[in-house]
Amino acid sequence: MHLSISNKRIEFGEIVAFVLLGLVSLVFILPILSMYSISFSDEADIMKEGFRLIPARITSISYEYIFRNPGQIIRSYSVSLFVVCTGTFLGLLVMSMIAYPLSRSDFRYRKYLSFYVLVVLLFNGGLVPFYINIVSNFSFLKNTIWVLIIPYLCLPWNILLLKSFFRSIPASIIESAKIDGASEFRIFFTIIIPLSKPALATVGTFVALYYWNDWWLSLLFIDNRNLYSIQMLLYSIMANLQAIIDAMSSGMLANDITDKMPTESMRMAIGVLALTPMLIIFPFFQKYFVSGLTVGSVKG
């Protein structure tokens, strides 16, 4: 069975697939739309009618509470943007320079280093040794922006993903470059890197999301509020909000103060501020993201 639209045949199975994919997309999209809607909803309406996809009354009071100190928000966004851009660039450089030798069959220590990367992927020392290592051996990093970047420069899963993609590049290209007198560094930077844009975009997306969503390193090693990432700042606001809610439930705050506090809508507004930048950036890398995963998984 098929339908004809604009001289193109659409099979019944394709229609079913489109419908199913559309329904699955709604499952992911509706919660995001609901979060945006609740962040602009009036707190009284939320308490009275619950969460709604379309707010009864639109208000920006939640954002007014959050942006009462806009300078801190701007600084935190600047810190996060610097960490994401710098960390993603350096991380791709470091991980690709590790993954490329591991993908070469003529590299003598390939098996040993691959085993080492795999062990690091499966096992880690835990939080306490990690904290002690940073505080004791790398204390100069504490309270600097580099402590938010360096720990995530080398992620084993991404190394294996890049290694899988590099192995799909024909060895004849490398051999031809060697015959022409190209050095290993020139082969890597002028041939391998340009051919690996899909894989680099895929891993770059993973790394950027990792840096953007991280608040743990700031909590552990940053005391200077001017170096708070946006995630850490929002976490701090959320913690303060929870303290206010606890005080409200115990009757420590006056009712005329607590009734005006947009607790539920502010939670969603915090989520909107954390999510929106990545929603804007991700579509630009989507085509590379899909192709990078596909090629790396099929030919690896």
Secondary structure per residue as TSV (DSSP state, phi and psi in degrees):
chain	resnum	aa	ss	phi	psi
A	1	M	-	360.0	134.9
A	2	H	E	-150.0	158.7
A	3	L	E	-114.3	149.9
A	4	S	E	-112.1	118.8
A	5	I	E	-130.0	117.3
A	6	S	T	54.8	45.5
A	7	N	T	65.0	17.7
A	8	K	E	-116.8	136.3
A	9	R	E	-90.1	125.9
A	10	I	E	-113.8	114.7
A	11	E	E	-69.7	154.0
A	12	F	H	-60.5	-37.8
A	13	G	H	-62.0	-36.2
A	14	E	H	-67.0	-38.4
A	15	I	H	-62.5	-44.5
A	16	V	H	-61.3	-41.5
A	17	A	H	-64.3	-42.5
A	18	F	H	-61.4	-42.7
A	19	V	H	-64.6	-45.0
A	20	L	H	-63.8	-43.8
A	21	L	H	-64.6	-36.2
A	22	G	H	-63.3	-40.5
A	23	L	H	-66.9	-41.2
A	24	V	H	-63.6	-39.7
A	25	S	H	-61.3	-39.9
A	26	L	H	-62.8	-35.7
A	27	V	H	-59.7	-35.9
A	28	F	H	-86.3	-32.2
A	29	I	H	-80.3	-39.8
A	30	L	H	-59.8	-42.1
A	31	P	H	-61.6	-36.1
A	32	I	H	-67.0	-45.4
A	33	L	H	-61.9	-38.3
A	34	S	H	-63.8	-39.3
A	35	M	H	-62.8	-44.8
A	36	Y	H	-61.9	-42.0
A	37	S	H	-63.3	-45.7
A	38	I	H	-65.5	-34.2
A	39	S	H	-65.1	-23.0
A	40	F	T	-104.4	12.7
A	41	S	B	-93.4	154.5
A	42	D	-	-77.1	138.2
A	43	E	H	-61.7	-36.6
A	44	A	H	-64.4	-38.5
A	45	D	H	-66.3	-37.2
A	46	I	H	-65.3	-43.5
A	47	M	H	-66.7	-31.8
A	48	K	H	-85.9	-44.6
A	49	E	H	-112.4	-6.4
A	50	G	-	81.4	-170.7
A	51	F	-	-75.2	137.0
A	52	R	-	-132.0	148.1
A	53	L	S	-71.3	-33.4
A	54	I	S	-116.8	116.9
A	55	P	-	-65.5	142.7
A	56	A	S	-67.6	-42.1
A	57	R	S	-133.4	132.7
A	58	I	B	-92.2	127.8
A	59	T	-	-144.0	150.7
A	60	S	-	-109.7	21.6
A	61	I	H	-62.9	-32.0
A	62	S	H	-63.3	-43.5
A	63	Y	H	-70.3	-30.2
A	64	E	H	-65.5	-38.5
A	65	Y	H	-65.2	-44.7
A	66	I	H	-67.9	-39.2
A	67	F	T	-92.8	24.2
A	68	R	T	-65.9	-24.7
A	69	N	S	-121.7	77.0
A	70	P	H	-64.5	-27.5
A	71	G	H	-61.2	-41.0
A	72	Q	H	-67.4	-39.6
A	73	I	H	-61.7	-44.8
A	74	I	H	-64.7	-42.5
A	75	R	H	-62.1	-42.3
A	76	S	H	-66.8	-40.6
A	77	Y	H	-62.4	-39.4
A	78	S	H	-63.7	-42.4
A	79	V	H	-62.3	-45.5
A	80	S	H	-64.5	-41.0
A	81	L	H	-64.5	-41.3
A	82	F	H	-64.2	-44.3
A	83	V	H	-64.0	-43.2
A	84	V	H	-65.8	-48.8
A	85	C	H	-66.6	-49.4
A	86	T	H	-67.6	-45.4
A	87	G	H	-64.8	-39.1
A	88	T	H	-66.8	-43.6
A	89	F	H	-63.5	-51.2
A	90	L	H	-67.1	-37.1
A	91	G	H	-64.1	-43.8
A	92	L	H	-62.1	-39.8
A	93	L	H	-63.9	-48.6
A	94	V	H	-66.3	-48.4
A	95	M	H	-69.0	-35.9
A	96	S	H	-70.3	-33.0
A	97	M	H	-73.1	-21.4
A	98	I	H	-84.2	-41.8
A	99	A	H	-69.7	-35.2
A	100	Y	H	-62.8	-49.4
A	101	P	H	-60.9	-34.6
A	102	L	H	-67.3	-22.3
A	103	S	H	-85.6	-10.9
A	104	R	-	-88.7	123.4
A	105	S	T	-69.6	-19.0
A	106	D	T	-91.3	5.1
A	107	F	-	-83.2	121.6
A	108	R	T	-62.5	-41.1
A	109	Y	T	-99.8	24.1
A	110	R	H	-60.7	-46.3
A	111	K	H	-65.7	-40.3
A	112	Y	H	-66.6	-44.6
A	113	L	H	-70.3	-34.9
A	114	S	H	-63.8	-40.7
A	115	F	H	-63.6	-39.7
A	116	Y	H	-63.3	-44.7
A	117	V	H	-62.3	-40.8
A	118	L	H	-65.0	-40.3
A	119	V	H	-64.2	-42.9
A	120	V	H	-63.4	-34.3
A	121	L	H	-65.9	-40.6
A	122	L	H	-84.4	-29.9
A	123	F	-	-130.8	148.1
A	124	N	-	-144.9	165.5
A	125	G	-	-74.6	-18.0
A	126	G	-	99.5	174.7
A	127	L	H	-68.7	-44.6
A	128	V	H	-63.2	-49.7
A	129	P	H	-61.3	-37.0
A	130	F	H	-62.0	-45.4
A	131	Y	H	-64.9	-45.0
A	132	I	H	-63.3	-39.3
A	133	N	H	-61.9	-44.9
A	134	I	H	-67.9	-46.3
A	135	V	H	-69.5	-37.2
A	136	S	H	-87.5	-51.3
A	137	N	H	-91.9	-24.2
A	138	F	S	-127.7	45.3
A	139	S	G	-63.0	-23.4
A	140	F	G	-67.7	-15.5
A	141	L	G	-82.3	-21.7
A	142	K	T	-62.0	137.8
A	143	N	T	62.3	29.9
A	144	T	S	-126.0	159.4
A	145	I	G	-69.8	-18.5
A	146	W	G	-74.1	-20.0
A	147	V	G	-70.5	-16.0
A	148	L	G	-87.6	-9.9
A	149	I	T	-109.6	-51.0
A	150	I	G	-61.4	-41.7
A	151	P	G	-60.6	-21.6
A	152	Y	G	-108.6	15.9
A	153	L	S	-70.6	-24.5
A	154	C	-	-132.2	98.3
A	155	L	-	-107.7	119.7
A	156	P	H	-56.6	-41.0
A	157	W	H	-61.6	-41.5
A	158	N	H	-67.8	-34.1
A	159	I	H	-62.5	-44.4
A	160	L	H	-66.2	-35.3
A	161	L	H	-65.7	-44.5
A	162	L	H	-65.8	-39.9
A	163	K	H	-58.9	-42.8
A	164	S	H	-62.1	-39.7
A	165	F	H	-71.5	-42.8
A	166	F	H	-59.5	-33.4
A	167	R	H	-67.8	-20.8
A	168	S	T	-80.1	-11.2
A	169	I	S	-77.1	128.0
A	170	P	-	-57.4	133.5
A	171	A	H	-66.4	-22.4
A	172	S	H	-63.4	-30.9
A	173	I	H	-64.7	-43.5
A	174	I	H	-66.3	-42.4
A	175	E	H	-63.5	-40.4
A	176	S	H	-62.2	-40.5
A	177	A	H	-66.1	-37.0
A	178	K	H	-65.6	-40.6
A	179	I	H	-62.4	-34.7
A	180	D	T	-77.9	-0.8
A	181	G	T	93.6	12.1
A	182	A	-	-74.6	139.1
A	183	S	-	-78.6	169.5
A	184	E	H	-62.6	-40.7
A	185	F	H	-65.8	-38.6
A	186	R	H	-68.4	-39.6
A	187	I	H	-60.6	-43.2
A	188	F	I	-65.6	-48.4
A	189	F	I	-83.2	-27.2
A	190	T	I	-103.2	-16.1
A	191	I	I	-118.6	-56.1
A	192	I	I	-66.2	-49.0
A	193	I	H	-61.2	-47.5
A	194	P	H	-61.8	-33.3
A	195	L	H	-76.7	-11.7
A	196	S	T	-107.4	21.7
A	197	K	H	-56.3	-43.8
A	198	P	H	-59.5	-45.1
A	199	A	H	-67.4	-41.3
A	200	L	H	-65.3	-38.4
A	201	A	H	-66.0	-38.5
A	202	T	H	-64.3	-52.5
A	203	V	H	-65.2	-37.7
A	204	G	H	-60.3	-37.6
A	205	T	H	-64.6	-44.1
A	206	F	H	-59.4	-48.0
A	207	V	H	-65.2	-43.3
A	208	A	H	-61.1	-42.2
A	209	L	H	-64.3	-37.6
A	210	Y	H	-62.5	-47.1
A	211	Y	H	-67.6	-41.9
A	212	W	H	-65.7	-39.6
A	213	N	H	-82.4	-8.5
A	214	D	-	-77.0	130.8
A	215	W	-	-129.1	-9.9
A	216	W	H	-66.3	-43.7
A	217	L	H	-64.7	-38.2
A	218	S	H	-63.4	-41.0
A	219	L	H	-63.9	-36.4
A	220	L	H	-80.7	-40.3
A	221	F	H	-122.8	-0.7
A	222	I	-	-115.0	119.9
A	223	D	-	-105.4	-22.2
A	224	N	-	-79.1	115.6
A	225	R	G	-63.4	-24.2
A	226	N	G	-69.2	-15.3
A	227	L	G	-103.8	10.7
A	228	Y	-	-66.5	133.2
A	229	S	-	-74.5	167.7
A	230	I	H	-64.2	-34.5
A	231	Q	H	-67.1	-39.8
A	232	M	H	-68.6	-38.4
A	233	L	H	-64.0	-44.8
A	234	L	H	-65.9	-36.0
A	235	Y	H	-62.5	-40.9
A	236	S	H	-63.9	-42.9
A	237	I	H	-62.4	-41.8
A	238	M	H	-63.7	-40.7
A	239	A	H	-64.6	-41.1
A	240	N	H	-65.1	-38.6
A	241	L	H	-63.8	-41.2
A	242	Q	H	-64.2	-37.0
A	243	A	H	-63.4	-39.2
A	244	I	H	-65.6	-41.8
A	245	I	H	-62.4	-40.7
A	246	D	H	-64.5	-39.8
A	247	A	H	-66.4	-35.0
A	248	M	H	-63.2	-44.9
A	249	S	H	-67.9	-27.3
A	250	S	T	-92.2	-0.4
A	251	G	T	77.2	18.6
A	252	M	-	-79.6	-18.5
A	253	L	S	-111.7	150.4
A	254	A	-	-68.7	146.6
A	255	N	H	-63.3	-35.3
A	256	D	H	-68.8	-18.9
A	257	I	H	-87.3	-46.9
A	258	T	H	-70.2	-30.4
A	259	D	T	-65.9	-24.6
A	260	K	T	-90.9	-5.2
A	261	M	-	-82.1	117.2
A	262	P	-	-81.2	75.8
A	263	T	H	-67.1	-53.0
A	264	E	H	-69.1	-44.4
A	265	S	H	-67.1	-30.2
A	266	M	H	-69.7	-34.7
A	267	R	H	-58.6	-45.7
A	268	M	H	-69.1	-34.9
A	269	A	H	-63.3	-37.5
A	270	I	H	-63.5	-42.2
A	271	G	H	-62.4	-38.9
A	272	V	H	-62.7	-44.4
A	273	L	H	-65.0	-32.4
A	274	A	H	-78.6	-31.7
A	275	L	H	-90.5	-36.3
A	276	T	H	-56.8	-46.8
A	277	P	H	-56.6	-40.5
A	278	M	H	-70.8	-32.3
A	279	L	H	-65.5	-31.5
A	280	I	H	-75.5	-39.0
A	281	I	H	-80.2	-37.9
A	282	F	H	-56.9	-42.4
A	283	P	H	-57.9	-27.0
A	284	F	H	-70.7	-22.2
A	285	F	H	-109.9	5.3
A	286	Q	H	-63.2	-43.7
A	287	K	H	-64.1	-38.1
A	288	Y	H	-69.9	-36.4
A	289	F	H	-60.0	-48.8
A	290	V	H	-66.2	-47.8
A	291	S	H	-66.2	-35.6
A	292	G	H	-65.2	-42.9
A	293	L	H	-66.9	-39.5
A	294	T	H	-65.4	-50.3
A	295	V	H	-64.9	-42.8
A	296	G	H	-64.8	-33.7
A	297	S	H	-82.1	-32.2
A	298	V	H	-80.2	-45.5
A	299	K	H	-96.6	-5.2
A	300	G	-	-68.3	360.0
